[in-house]
Amino acid sequence: MTEEEGGFPYRFFVVTFAWSWLIWLPLVLAGAGVIPLVTDLLAALTVLLVILGAFGPVVGAFYCLRTSLGKDAVREYLHGLRDLHFGWWGWLAPPLVLGGTVWLAWILPELWGEPRLEMLLPSVWVFLPYLLLMIFLGGGQEELGWRGYILDPLEERLGPWLGNLVLGVVWAVWHVPLFFIPGTTQIFVPFVGFALVLIGNSYFFSFVRQTTGKRTMAGLVAHGWGNALVPLFPTLVMAKGVAQQRYWIWAGLSVLVGVTTMFVRLRKVRSTLQNPDLVASEQYDGSEHVVDTQSNKGIEQATSALD
């Protein structure tokens, strides 16, 4: 979905950043001592405002949809979330791929003597409700804006490789205030490594979205899995001035997986473009979804470079 008359929806980024950064700003100022807050109050406000600010991409998408396509556009967009026909690969790829990368980053340092980082969840039995929390409130909801709304306009304008790279960088920059808020995990995270993880995930999430027939809910589920697996296989030492070996390994694996799945995605699209008489294309699980052969000329150009 794009702005009316085919214009690029720049307002999405303005609204997204304004909503999130203005909500997070008091926490940044409190952390810097500019706004005096008692510790208990700051901790309570941090949880609430971080979650509320994380709805920036949602607000940005809804604002653009309503102002450019009318008041019914948001309802129609949300109606699409009920479509859960991802195919078996769409359901299995996020836990297998994202789980595999974070597990490797978690376990590999033990080979050269690093102590194991203990699971941050109180029990494995809370993982399922925690996963659902991550899908709808802990990051997954961002996909209503990032992949669900703005990805297609970015790819149409910049092509799939550059479009997802730009989105990954923007996604990382959007998180910047969290690196200055006490009580968030980001204060221990190397920003460059964080950006690499998000760039890799940007490519991987676009792959998941494409293989599920551009179903937005698949993006929420994939993002939720990505966030939920982190405390199960921790890659971050909660201390400043630490080398964070596991996190850098995770960042490298995330980029590797993202780039690899992007090649797979583009080859799949190329095979569709080379068969223009086909009305539908098989997903990776053998089920069918309609292919829009008229959209995204940038993908067609990018796939020609794979030969």
C-alpha positions as CSV (number, residue, x, y, z in Angstrom):
1,M,0.0,0.0,0.0
2,T,1.3,3.4,-0.9
3,E,0.2,7.0,-0.8
4,E,-2.5,8.2,-3.2
5,E,-1.4,8.9,-6.8
6,G,1.7,6.7,-6.3
7,G,3.6,9.1,-4.1
8,F,6.2,7.7,-1.6
9,P,4.8,7.7,2.0
10,Y,7.5,9.8,3.7
11,R,5.0,10.7,6.3
12,F,5.2,7.2,7.7
13,F,8.7,7.8,8.9
14,V,7.9,11.2,10.3
15,V,4.9,9.9,12.3
16,T,6.7,6.8,13.4
17,F,9.8,8.6,14.8
18,A,7.8,11.4,16.3
19,W,5.5,9.0,18.2
20,S,8.2,6.8,19.5
21,W,10.9,9.3,20.3
22,L,8.6,11.8,22.0
23,I,7.2,9.0,24.2
24,W,10.7,7.7,25.0
25,L,12.3,11.2,25.5
26,P,11.2,11.6,29.2
27,L,12.9,8.3,30.0
28,V,16.1,9.5,28.3
29,L,16.0,12.7,30.2
30,A,15.3,10.9,33.5
31,G,18.2,8.5,32.8
32,A,20.5,11.6,32.3
33,G,19.3,13.1,35.5
34,V,17.5,16.0,33.8
35,I,14.1,14.9,35.1
36,P,14.3,13.7,38.7
37,L,12.4,10.5,39.3
38,V,12.6,8.0,42.1
39,T,14.0,4.6,41.0
40,D,10.7,2.6,41.5
41,L,8.7,5.2,39.5
42,L,11.2,5.3,36.7
43,A,11.2,1.5,36.5
44,A,7.4,1.3,36.3
45,L,7.3,4.1,33.7
46,T,10.1,2.5,31.6
47,V,8.1,-0.7,31.0
48,L,4.9,1.2,30.1
49,L,6.5,3.9,27.9
50,V,8.9,1.6,26.1
51,I,5.9,-0.6,25.1
52,L,3.8,2.4,24.1
53,G,6.6,4.0,22.1
54,A,7.1,0.7,20.3
55,F,3.8,1.2,18.6
56,G,5.3,4.0,16.5
57,P,5.4,2.0,13.2
58,V,1.8,1.0,13.8
59,V,0.7,4.5,14.3
60,G,2.7,5.6,11.3
61,A,1.1,3.0,9.1
62,F,-2.4,3.7,10.3
63,Y,-2.0,7.4,9.9
64,C,-0.9,7.0,6.3
65,L,-3.6,4.5,5.4
66,R,-6.3,6.7,6.8
67,T,-5.2,9.9,5.3
68,S,-4.4,8.5,1.9
69,L,-7.0,5.8,1.4
70,G,-9.8,6.7,3.7
71,K,-11.2,5.8,7.1
72,D,-12.0,2.2,6.1
73,A,-8.5,1.4,5.0
74,V,-7.2,0.7,8.5
75,R,-10.0,-1.8,9.2
76,E,-9.4,-3.5,5.9
77,Y,-5.7,-3.7,6.7
78,L,-6.3,-5.3,10.1
79,H,-8.8,-7.7,8.6
80,G,-6.0,-9.2,6.7
81,L,-4.3,-10.3,9.9
82,R,-6.9,-13.1,10.2
83,D,-5.3,-14.9,7.3
84,L,-3.0,-17.4,8.9
85,H,-2.4,-19.5,5.7
86,F,1.3,-19.2,5.9
87,G,2.1,-22.7,4.7
88,W,4.3,-25.1,6.7
89,W,7.5,-23.3,5.7
90,G,6.1,-19.9,6.8
91,W,5.3,-21.3,10.2
92,L,8.6,-23.3,10.7
93,A,11.2,-21.0,9.1
94,P,11.2,-18.4,11.9
95,P,11.7,-20.7,14.9
96,L,14.1,-23.0,13.0
97,V,16.2,-20.2,11.3
98,L,16.1,-17.6,14.0
99,G,16.4,-20.2,16.8
100,G,19.4,-21.8,15.0
101,T,21.3,-18.6,14.7
102,V,20.8,-17.5,18.3
103,W,21.4,-21.0,19.6
104,L,24.8,-21.2,17.8
105,A,25.8,-17.8,19.0
106,W,24.9,-18.9,22.6
107,I,26.7,-22.3,22.5
108,L,29.8,-21.7,20.3
109,P,31.8,-19.7,22.9
110,E,31.8,-22.6,25.2
111,L,34.2,-24.4,22.8
112,W,36.9,-21.9,23.8
113,G,36.1,-21.9,27.5
114,E,33.5,-19.2,27.9
115,P,31.0,-19.9,30.7
116,R,27.4,-20.6,29.7
117,L,24.9,-17.8,30.0
118,E,21.9,-19.0,31.9
119,M,18.4,-18.7,30.5
120,L,16.7,-15.4,31.4
121,L,13.2,-16.8,31.5
122,P,12.1,-18.1,34.9
123,S,11.1,-21.4,33.3
124,V,10.7,-23.0,29.9
125,W,7.1,-23.3,30.6
126,V,6.5,-19.6,30.3
127,F,7.9,-19.5,26.8
128,L,4.6,-19.9,25.0
129,P,2.8,-17.0,26.8
130,Y,6.1,-15.0,26.4
131,L,6.1,-15.7,22.7
132,L,2.5,-14.5,22.4
133,L,3.4,-11.4,24.3
134,M,6.4,-10.7,22.0
135,I,4.2,-11.2,18.9
136,F,1.5,-8.6,19.9
137,L,3.3,-6.2,22.4
138,G,7.0,-7.0,22.5
139,G,8.1,-6.1,19.0
140,G,5.9,-8.1,16.6
141,Q,3.4,-5.3,16.3
142,E,6.1,-3.2,14.6
143,E,5.7,-5.3,11.5
144,L,2.3,-3.6,10.9
145,G,4.5,-0.7,9.8
146,W,7.9,-2.0,8.8
147,R,7.2,-4.9,6.5
148,G,3.4,-4.7,6.4
149,Y,3.2,-1.1,5.1
150,I,6.5,0.6,4.1
151,L,8.6,-2.3,2.7
152,D,6.7,-2.5,-0.6
153,P,7.2,1.2,-1.4
154,L,10.9,1.0,-0.4
155,E,11.5,-2.0,-2.7
156,E,9.6,-0.4,-5.5
157,R,11.8,2.7,-5.3
158,L,15.2,1.3,-4.3
159,G,15.0,-2.4,-5.2
160,P,14.9,-5.4,-2.8
161,W,18.6,-5.3,-1.8
162,L,18.9,-1.6,-1.1
163,G,15.3,-1.2,0.1
164,N,15.8,-3.8,2.9
165,L,19.2,-2.4,3.7
166,V,17.7,1.1,4.2
167,L,14.8,-0.3,6.2
168,G,17.2,-2.2,8.4
169,V,19.3,0.9,9.1
170,V,16.2,3.0,9.7
171,W,14.9,0.3,12.0
172,A,18.1,0.4,14.0
173,V,18.2,4.2,14.2
174,W,14.6,4.2,15.4
175,H,15.8,2.2,18.5
176,V,18.5,4.8,19.4
177,P,16.7,6.3,22.4
178,L,16.5,2.9,24.1
179,F,20.3,2.9,24.3
180,F,20.1,5.8,26.8
181,I,17.3,4.5,29.0
182,P,18.3,2.7,32.2
183,G,16.6,-0.7,32.5
184,T,16.6,-1.6,28.8
185,T,18.9,-4.3,27.4
186,Q,20.1,-1.9,24.7
187,I,22.4,-0.1,27.2
188,F,24.6,-3.2,27.1
189,V,24.4,-3.8,23.4
190,P,27.1,-2.6,20.8
191,F,25.1,-0.5,18.4
192,V,26.9,-1.6,15.3
193,G,26.2,-5.2,16.2
194,F,22.6,-4.4,16.9
195,A,22.3,-2.7,13.5
196,L,23.8,-5.8,11.8
197,V,21.2,-8.0,13.5
198,L,18.4,-5.8,12.3
199,I,19.7,-5.6,8.8
200,G,20.0,-9.4,8.7
201,N,16.5,-9.7,10.1
202,S,15.2,-7.2,7.6
203,Y,16.3,-9.4,4.7
204,F,15.0,-12.6,6.5
205,F,11.6,-11.1,7.4
206,S,11.1,-9.9,3.8
207,F,11.8,-13.5,2.7
208,V,9.2,-14.9,5.2
209,R,6.7,-12.3,4.0
210,Q,7.3,-13.2,0.3
211,T,7.1,-17.0,0.9
212,T,3.8,-16.6,2.7
213,G,2.2,-14.5,0.0
214,K,2.9,-11.2,1.7
215,R,0.7,-12.0,4.7
216,T,1.4,-9.4,7.3
217,M,0.6,-11.6,10.2
218,A,3.5,-13.8,9.2
219,G,5.8,-10.8,9.9
220,L,4.4,-10.4,13.4
221,V,4.9,-14.0,14.1
222,A,8.5,-14.0,12.8
223,H,9.4,-10.9,14.7
224,G,7.8,-12.3,17.8
225,W,9.9,-15.5,17.5
226,G,13.1,-13.5,17.0
227,N,12.5,-11.5,20.3
228,A,11.2,-14.4,22.3
229,L,14.2,-16.7,21.6
230,V,16.7,-14.1,22.9
231,P,16.1,-14.8,26.7
232,L,15.9,-18.5,26.0
233,F,19.5,-18.5,24.5
234,P,21.1,-15.3,25.8
235,T,23.8,-13.8,23.8
236,L,24.3,-10.7,25.9
237,V,26.3,-10.2,29.1
238,M,24.4,-7.6,31.2
239,A,27.4,-5.5,32.0
240,K,29.1,-2.6,30.4
241,G,32.6,-2.8,29.0
242,V,32.3,-6.5,28.1
243,A,33.5,-7.8,24.7
244,Q,30.0,-9.4,24.0
245,Q,31.5,-12.3,21.9
246,R,28.2,-14.1,21.6
247,Y,26.4,-11.0,20.4
248,W,28.9,-10.3,17.7
249,I,28.6,-14.0,16.6
250,W,24.9,-13.6,16.5
251,A,25.2,-10.4,14.4
252,G,27.4,-12.1,11.9
253,L,25.1,-15.2,11.6
254,S,22.1,-12.9,11.3
255,V,23.6,-11.1,8.3
256,L,24.7,-14.4,6.7
257,V,21.2,-15.9,7.1
258,G,19.6,-12.7,5.8
259,V,21.7,-12.4,2.7
260,T,21.3,-16.2,2.0
261,T,17.5,-16.1,2.3
262,M,17.4,-13.0,0.1
263,F,19.1,-14.8,-2.7
264,V,16.6,-17.6,-2.3
265,R,13.7,-15.2,-2.3
266,L,14.9,-13.4,-5.5
267,R,15.5,-16.7,-7.3
268,K,12.0,-17.8,-6.5
269,V,10.6,-14.5,-7.8
270,R,12.8,-14.8,-11.0
271,S,11.3,-18.3,-11.7
272,T,7.9,-16.7,-11.5
273,L,8.8,-13.8,-13.8
274,Q,10.2,-16.2,-16.3
275,N,6.8,-18.0,-16.5
276,P,4.4,-15.1,-17.3
277,D,1.6,-17.5,-18.3
278,L,1.3,-18.8,-14.7
279,V,-1.5,-17.3,-12.7
280,A,-0.4,-18.7,-9.4
281,S,2.9,-19.9,-8.0
282,E,3.6,-22.6,-5.5
283,Q,4.8,-21.7,-2.1
284,Y,7.6,-23.7,-0.4
285,D,5.0,-26.0,1.1
286,G,3.2,-26.7,-2.2
287,S,0.1,-24.6,-1.5
288,E,-0.8,-21.9,-3.9
289,H,-1.0,-18.1,-3.6
290,V,-1.6,-15.5,-6.2
291,V,1.4,-13.8,-7.6
292,D,1.3,-10.1,-8.5
293,T,3.4,-10.0,-11.7
294,Q,2.8,-6.3,-12.2
295,S,4.5,-5.0,-9.0
296,N,8.0,-4.4,-8.0
297,K,10.1,-3.9,-11.1
298,G,13.1,-3.5,-8.9
299,I,12.9,-7.2,-8.0
300,E,12.9,-8.2,-11.7
301,Q,16.0,-6.1,-12.2
302,A,17.7,-7.5,-9.2
303,T,17.1,-11.1,-10.2
304,S,18.8,-10.5,-13.5
305,A,22.1,-9.9,-11.6
306,L,22.0,-13.4,-10.2
307,D,22.9,-15.1,-13.4
